[in-house]
């Protein structure tokens, strides 16, 4: 894998930086799927469905996503 830099909103950056290495890995896997789909110019609906399936396969459900997003608020 290679590293790239992208701009995100400050609260997203804080939540990511404050998350565990396991959660970071799940986020990275999810973004990899998203970027691959965008590069293949699939429809937004197809991309969302693929992201949901990949996230679920990697243990990222709505509850864990909420935890990730709320970690920076503590």
N, CA, C and O atoms as a Tinker XYZ file with bonds, in Angstrom:
   296  protein
     1  N      0.846000   -1.183000    0.000000    73     2
     2  CA     0.000000    0.000000    0.000000    64     1     3
     3  C      0.885000    1.238000    0.000000    63     2     4     5
     4  O      2.049000    1.200000    0.399000    81     3
     5  N      0.300000    2.328000   -0.457000    73     3     6
     6  CA     0.975000    3.617000   -0.443000    64     5     7
     7  C      0.160000    4.595000    0.379000    63     6     8     9
     8  O     -1.038000    4.396000    0.582000    81     7
     9  N      0.801000    5.645000    0.849000    73     7    10
    10  CA     0.141000    6.656000    1.648000    64     9    11
    11  C     -0.155000    7.873000    0.788000    63    10    12    13
    12  O      0.690000    8.310000    0.006000    81    11
    13  N     -1.373000    8.426000    0.938000    73    11    14
    14  CA    -1.756000    9.674000    0.288000    64    13    15
    15  C     -2.312000   10.603000    1.350000    63    14    16    17
    16  O     -2.632000   10.162000    2.453000    81    15
    17  N     -2.428000   11.867000    1.034000    73    15    18
    18  CA    -3.027000   12.834000    1.951000    64    17    19
    19  C     -4.283000   13.390000    1.317000    63    18    20    21
    20  O     -4.291000   13.739000    0.137000    81    19
    21  N     -5.348000   13.472000    2.102000    73    19    22
    22  CA    -6.587000   14.096000    1.639000    64    21    23
    23  C     -7.069000   15.056000    2.718000    63    22    24    25
    24  O     -6.814000   14.847000    3.904000    81    23
    25  N     -7.756000   16.095000    2.307000    73    23    26
    26  CA    -8.307000   17.041000    3.276000    64    25    27
    27  C     -9.673000   16.553000    3.740000    63    26    28    29
    28  O    -10.510000   16.131000    2.942000    81    27
    29  N     -9.872000   16.623000    5.051000    73    27    30
    30  CA   -11.154000   16.263000    5.657000    64    29    31
    31  C    -11.514000   17.339000    6.672000    63    30    32    33
    32  O    -10.687000   18.177000    7.033000    81    31
    33  N    -12.744000   17.302000    7.117000    73    31    34
    34  CA   -13.185000   18.257000    8.131000    64    33    35
    35  C    -12.443000   17.980000    9.436000    63    34    36    37
    36  O    -12.094000   16.834000    9.719000    81    35
    37  N    -12.202000   19.017000   10.228000    73    35    38
    38  CA   -11.416000   18.856000   11.467000    64    37    39
    39  C    -11.937000   17.776000   12.404000    63    38    40    41
    40  O    -11.143000   17.040000   12.989000    81    39
    41  N    -13.248000   17.665000   12.557000    73    39    42
    42  CA   -13.768000   16.661000   13.486000    64    41    43
    43  C    -13.527000   15.244000   12.980000    63    42    44    45
    44  O    -13.370000   14.320000   13.779000    81    43
    45  N    -13.496000   15.064000   11.672000    73    43    46
    46  CA   -13.181000   13.749000   11.109000    64    45    47
    47  C    -11.714000   13.415000   11.385000    63    46    48    49
    48  O    -11.389000   12.298000   11.787000    81    47
    49  N    -10.845000   14.381000   11.169000    73    47    50
    50  CA    -9.421000   14.167000   11.429000    64    49    51
    51  C     -9.185000   13.816000   12.893000    63    50    52    53
    52  O     -8.428000   12.892000   13.189000    81    51
    53  N     -9.820000   14.538000   13.811000    73    51    54
    54  CA    -9.641000   14.268000   15.243000    64    53    55
    55  C    -10.152000   12.883000   15.611000    63    54    56    57
    56  O     -9.497000   12.148000   16.350000    81    55
    57  N    -11.327000   12.530000   15.090000    73    55    58
    58  CA   -11.895000   11.223000   15.403000    64    57    59
    59  C    -10.982000   10.110000   14.897000    63    58    60    61
    60  O    -10.774000    9.112000   15.587000    81    59
    61  N    -10.441000   10.279000   13.700000    73    59    62
    62  CA    -9.527000    9.275000   13.145000    64    61    63
    63  C     -8.245000    9.192000   13.967000    63    62    64    65
    64  O     -7.798000    8.097000   14.308000    81    63
    65  N     -7.661000   10.324000   14.282000    73    63    66
    66  CA    -6.412000   10.352000   15.042000    64    65    67
    67  C     -6.575000    9.770000   16.441000    63    66    68    69
    68  O     -5.630000    9.199000   16.985000    81    67
    69  N     -7.750000    9.905000   17.022000    73    67    70
    70  CA    -8.003000    9.411000   18.373000    64    69    71
    71  C     -8.508000    7.969000   18.408000    63    70    72    73
    72  O     -8.726000    7.418000   19.488000    81    71
    73  N     -8.697000    7.352000   17.237000    73    71    74
    74  CA    -9.234000    5.994000   17.197000    64    73    75
    75  C     -8.118000    4.960000   17.373000    63    74    76    77
    76  O     -6.937000    5.256000   17.193000    81    75
    77  N     -8.519000    3.774000   17.721000    73    75    78
    78  CA    -7.567000    2.677000   17.912000    64    77    79
    79  C     -7.014000    2.226000   16.564000    63    78    80    81
    80  O     -7.572000    2.552000   15.516000    81    79
    81  N     -5.939000    1.492000   16.597000    73    79    82
    82  CA    -5.345000    0.999000   15.349000    64    81    83
    83  C     -6.297000    0.050000   14.623000    63    82    84    85
    84  O     -6.300000    0.007000   13.393000    81    83
    85  N     -7.094000   -0.700000   15.358000    73    83    86
    86  CA    -8.079000   -1.600000   14.740000    64    85    87
    87  C     -9.131000   -0.797000   13.994000    63    86    88    89
    88  O     -9.487000   -1.135000   12.865000    81    87
    89  N     -9.628000    0.256000   14.610000    73    87    90
    90  CA   -10.636000    1.089000   13.965000    64    89    91
    91  C    -10.045000    1.812000   12.766000    63    90    92    93
    92  O    -10.717000    1.974000   11.747000    81    91
    93  N     -8.794000    2.248000   12.875000    73    91    94
    94  CA    -8.139000    2.909000   11.737000    64    93    95
    95  C     -8.042000    1.956000   10.554000    63    94    96    97
    96  O     -8.267000    2.353000    9.411000    81    95
    97  N     -7.709000    0.711000   10.827000    73    95    98
    98  CA    -7.602000   -0.283000    9.754000    64    97    99
    99  C     -8.950000   -0.469000    9.069000    63    98   100   101
   100  O     -9.013000   -0.553000    7.842000    81    99
   101  N    -10.026000   -0.533000    9.846000    73    99   102
   102  CA   -11.362000   -0.677000    9.266000    64   101   103
   103  C    -11.712000    0.533000    8.406000    63   102   104   105
   104  O    -12.290000    0.384000    7.330000    81   103
   105  N    -11.371000    1.711000    8.868000    73   103   106
   106  CA   -11.625000    2.933000    8.107000    64   105   107
   107  C    -10.822000    2.914000    6.810000    63   106   108   109
   108  O    -11.344000    3.254000    5.748000    81   107
   109  N     -9.560000    2.520000    6.896000    73   107   110
   110  CA    -8.710000    2.469000    5.708000    64   109   111
   111  C     -9.264000    1.486000    4.675000    63   110   112   113
   112  O     -9.273000    1.779000    3.480000    81   111
   113  N     -9.724000    0.326000    5.133000    73   111   114
   114  CA   -10.297000   -0.652000    4.224000    64   113   115
   115  C    -11.549000   -0.095000    3.544000    63   114   116   117
   116  O    -11.759000   -0.295000    2.348000    81   115
   117  N    -12.368000    0.600000    4.316000    73   115   118
   118  CA   -13.581000    1.190000    3.769000    64   117   119
   119  C    -13.253000    2.239000    2.711000    63   118   120   121
   120  O    -13.877000    2.267000    1.651000    81   119
   121  N    -12.276000    3.102000    2.993000    73   119   122
   122  CA   -11.882000    4.116000    2.020000    64   121   123
   123  C    -11.277000    3.493000    0.772000    63   122   124   125
   124  O    -11.498000    3.990000   -0.332000    81   123
   125  N    -10.520000    2.415000    0.926000    73   123   126
   126  CA    -9.968000    1.743000   -0.241000    64   125   127
   127  C    -11.074000    1.265000   -1.171000    63   126   128   129
   128  O    -10.983000    1.424000   -2.388000    81   127
   129  N    -12.118000    0.679000   -0.594000    73   127   130
   130  CA   -13.250000    0.228000   -1.407000    64   129   131
   131  C    -13.904000    1.418000   -2.101000    63   130   132   133
   132  O    -14.200000    1.364000   -3.294000    81   131
   133  N    -14.126000    2.487000   -1.348000    73   131   134
   134  CA   -14.759000    3.676000   -1.918000    64   133   135
   135  C    -13.947000    4.225000   -3.080000    63   134   136   137
   136  O    -14.493000    4.465000   -4.157000    81   135
   137  N    -12.658000    4.425000   -2.878000    73   135   138
   138  CA   -11.816000    5.004000   -3.923000    64   137   139
   139  C    -11.757000    4.104000   -5.152000    63   138   140   141
   140  O    -11.785000    4.599000   -6.279000    81   139
   141  N    -11.677000    2.803000   -4.955000    73   139   142
   142  CA   -11.675000    1.882000   -6.098000    64   141   143
   143  C    -12.959000    2.017000   -6.897000    63   142   144   145
   144  O    -12.937000    2.017000   -8.128000    81   143
   145  N    -14.070000    2.131000   -6.197000    73   143   146
   146  CA   -15.361000    2.236000   -6.879000    64   145   147
   147  C    -15.474000    3.553000   -7.638000    63   146   148   149
   148  O    -15.984000    3.587000   -8.758000    81   147
   149  N    -15.009000    4.614000   -7.039000    73   147   150
   150  CA   -15.051000    5.911000   -7.709000    64   149   151
   151  C    -14.198000    5.878000   -8.970000    63   150   152   153
   152  O    -14.601000    6.395000  -10.012000    81   151
   153  N    -13.036000    5.277000   -8.875000    73   151   154
   154  CA   -12.142000    5.205000  -10.024000    64   153   155
   155  C    -12.737000    4.363000  -11.146000    63   154   156   157
   156  O    -12.422000    4.570000  -12.318000    81   155
   157  N    -13.581000    3.432000  -10.794000    73   155   158
   158  CA   -14.238000    2.589000  -11.799000    64   157   159
   159  C    -15.534000    3.212000  -12.308000    63   158   160   161
   160  O    -16.258000    2.595000  -13.090000    81   159
   161  N    -15.827000    4.428000  -11.869000    73   159   162
   162  CA   -17.007000    5.209000  -12.275000    64   161   163
   163  C    -18.324000    4.435000  -12.155000    63   162   164   165
   164  O    -19.164000    4.473000  -13.054000    81   163
   165  N    -18.482000    3.751000  -11.058000    73   163   166
   166  CA   -19.751000    3.084000  -10.803000    64   165   167
   167  C    -20.748000    4.102000  -10.280000    63   166   168   169
   168  O    -20.369000    5.205000   -9.886000    81   167
   169  N    -22.012000    3.736000  -10.276000    73   167   170
   170  CA   -23.044000    4.639000   -9.785000    64   169   171
   171  C    -22.893000    4.826000   -8.280000    63   170   172   173
   172  O    -22.349000    3.966000   -7.588000    81   171
   173  N    -23.379000    5.952000   -7.785000    73   171   174
   174  CA   -23.308000    6.233000   -6.354000    64   173   175
   175  C    -24.019000    5.153000   -5.551000    63   174   176   177
   176  O    -23.532000    4.745000   -4.497000    81   175
   177  N    -25.138000    4.697000   -6.025000    73   175   178
   178  CA   -25.889000    3.652000   -5.324000    64   177   179
   179  C    -25.063000    2.369000   -5.221000    63   178   180   181
   180  O    -25.026000    1.733000   -4.167000    81   179
   181  N    -24.405000    1.992000   -6.315000    73   179   182
   182  CA   -23.556000    0.805000   -6.295000    64   181   183
   183  C    -22.397000    0.981000   -5.323000    63   182   184   185
   184  O    -22.035000    0.054000   -4.599000    81   183
   185  N    -21.817000    2.184000   -5.314000    73   183   186
   186  CA   -20.701000    2.469000   -4.418000    64   185   187
   187  C    -21.137000    2.347000   -2.972000    63   186   188   189
   188  O    -20.439000    1.735000   -2.163000    81   187
   189  N    -22.283000    2.923000   -2.635000    73   187   190
   190  CA   -22.784000    2.875000   -1.255000    64   189   191
   191  C    -23.060000    1.435000   -0.837000    63   190   192   193
   192  O    -22.722000    1.038000    0.278000    81   191
   193  N    -23.668000    0.656000   -1.718000    73   191   194
   194  CA   -23.958000   -0.736000   -1.384000    64   193   195
   195  C    -22.674000   -1.527000   -1.171000    63   194   196   197
   196  O    -22.583000   -2.337000   -0.249000    81   195
   197  N    -21.683000   -1.289000   -2.025000    73   195   198
   198  CA   -20.402000   -1.971000   -1.875000    64   197   199
   199  C    -19.717000   -1.568000   -0.573000    63   198   200   201
   200  O    -19.162000   -2.416000    0.126000    81   199
   201  N    -19.754000   -0.284000   -0.245000    73   199   202
   202  CA   -19.152000    0.190000    1.000000    64   201   203
   203  C    -19.827000   -0.443000    2.206000    63   202   204   205
   204  O    -19.160000   -0.856000    3.155000    81   203
   205  N    -21.155000   -0.517000    2.166000    73   203   206
   206  CA   -21.885000   -1.111000    3.279000    64   205   207
   207  C    -21.524000   -2.581000    3.443000    63   206   208   209
   208  O    -21.332000   -3.051000    4.564000    81   207
   209  N    -21.430000   -3.306000    2.339000    73   207   210
   210  CA   -21.083000   -4.722000    2.393000    64   209   211
   211  C    -19.665000   -4.914000    2.923000    63   210   212   213
   212  O    -19.421000   -5.787000    3.756000    81   211
   213  N    -18.732000   -4.094000    2.438000    73   211   214
   214  CA   -17.347000   -4.198000    2.883000    64   213   215
   215  C    -17.218000   -3.828000    4.363000    63   214   216   217
   216  O    -16.503000   -4.488000    5.115000    81   215
   217  N    -17.913000   -2.773000    4.767000    73   215   218
   218  CA   -17.870000   -2.360000    6.168000    64   217   219
   219  C    -18.420000   -3.462000    7.064000    63   218   220   221
   220  O    -17.844000   -3.775000    8.106000    81   219
   221  N    -19.540000   -4.046000    6.648000    73   219   222
   222  CA   -20.144000   -5.125000    7.435000    64   221   223
   223  C    -19.208000   -6.323000    7.506000    63   222   224   225
   224  O    -19.071000   -6.942000    8.561000    81   223
   225  N    -18.566000   -6.653000    6.396000    73   223   226
   226  CA   -17.637000   -7.785000    6.364000    64   225   227
   227  C    -16.441000   -7.551000    7.279000    63   226   228   229
   228  O    -15.839000   -8.502000    7.776000    81   227
   229  N    -16.100000   -6.293000    7.498000    73   227   230
   230  CA   -14.967000   -5.958000    8.352000    64   229   231
   231  C    -15.387000   -5.552000    9.760000    63   230   232   233
   232  O    -14.581000   -5.012000   10.518000    81   231
   233  N    -16.651000   -5.812000   10.115000    73   231   234
   234  CA   -17.115000   -5.572000   11.467000    64   233   235
   235  C    -17.478000   -4.131000   11.775000    63   234   236   237
   236  O    -17.618000   -3.770000   12.944000    81   235
   237  N    -17.632000   -3.301000   10.756000    73   235   238
   238  CA   -17.975000   -1.901000   10.974000    64   237   239
   239  C    -19.482000   -1.735000   10.794000    63   238   240   241
   240  O    -19.969000   -1.584000    9.674000    81   239
   241  N    -20.216000   -1.765000   11.912000    73   239   242
   242  CA   -21.658000   -1.572000   11.863000    64   241   243
   243  C    -21.991000   -0.144000   12.298000    63   242   244   245
   244  O    -21.091000    0.631000   12.622000    81   243
   245  N    -23.250000    0.198000   12.307000    73   243   246
   246  CA   -23.649000    1.569000   12.649000    64   245   247
   247  C    -23.198000    1.939000   14.063000    63   246   248   249
   248  O    -22.790000    3.074000   14.309000    81   247
   249  N    -23.270000    0.994000   14.978000    73   247   250
   250  CA   -22.856000    1.266000   16.360000    64   249   251
   251  C    -21.359000    1.592000   16.434000    63   250   252   253
   252  O    -20.964000    2.559000   17.085000    81   251
   253  N    -20.532000    0.787000   15.768000    73   251   254
   254  CA   -19.092000    1.059000   15.815000    64   253   255
   255  C    -18.746000    2.332000   15.055000    63   254   256   257
   256  O    -17.812000    3.038000   15.434000    81   255
   257  N    -19.481000    2.636000   13.989000    73   255   258
   258  CA   -19.268000    3.881000   13.267000    64   257   259
   259  C    -19.596000    5.080000   14.167000    63   258   260   261
   260  O    -18.851000    6.059000   14.197000    81   259
   261  N    -20.702000    4.998000   14.889000    73   259   262
   262  CA   -21.070000    6.053000   15.820000    64   261   263
   263  C    -19.991000    6.232000   16.891000    63   262   264   265
   264  O    -19.668000    7.360000   17.262000    81   263
   265  N    -19.436000    5.126000   17.385000    73   263   266
   266  CA   -18.368000    5.193000   18.379000    64   265   267
   267  C    -17.154000    5.931000   17.822000    63   266   268   269
   268  O    -16.577000    6.786000   18.494000    81   267
   269  N    -16.769000    5.596000   16.588000    73   267   270
   270  CA   -15.632000    6.236000   15.946000    64   269   271
   271  C    -15.863000    7.736000   15.830000    63   270   272   273
   272  O    -14.986000    8.536000   16.154000    81   271
   273  N    -17.041000    8.106000   15.370000    73   271   274
   274  CA   -17.342000    9.507000   15.165000    64   273   275
   275  C    -17.457000   10.273000   16.472000    63   274   276   277
   276  O    -17.199000   11.476000   16.506000    81   275
   277  N    -17.840000    9.594000   17.549000    73   275   278
   278  CA   -18.009000   10.262000   18.838000    64   277   279
   279  C    -16.769000   10.226000   19.719000    63   278   280   281
   280  O    -16.743000   10.888000   20.757000    81   279
   281  N    -15.747000    9.478000   19.342000    73   279   282
   282  CA   -14.545000    9.369000   20.165000    64   281   283
   283  C    -13.890000   10.722000   20.396000    63   282   284   285
   284  O    -13.368000   10.971000   21.482000    81   283
   285  N    -13.905000   11.594000   19.409000    73   283   286
   286  CA   -13.290000   12.903000   19.546000    64   285   287
   287  C    -14.042000   13.837000   20.480000    63   286   288   289
   288  O    -13.510000   14.870000   20.886000    81   287
   289  N    -15.286000   13.478000   20.825000    73   287   290
   290  CA   -16.107000   14.331000   21.691000    64   289   291
   291  C    -15.826000   14.123000   23.168000    63   290   292   293
   292  O    -16.246000   14.931000   23.996000    81   291
   293  N    -15.117000   13.045000   23.513000    73   291   294
   294  CA   -14.864000   12.731000   24.933000    64   293   295
   295  C    -13.801000   13.618000   25.524000    63   294   296
   296  O    -13.471000   13.485000   26.703000    81   295
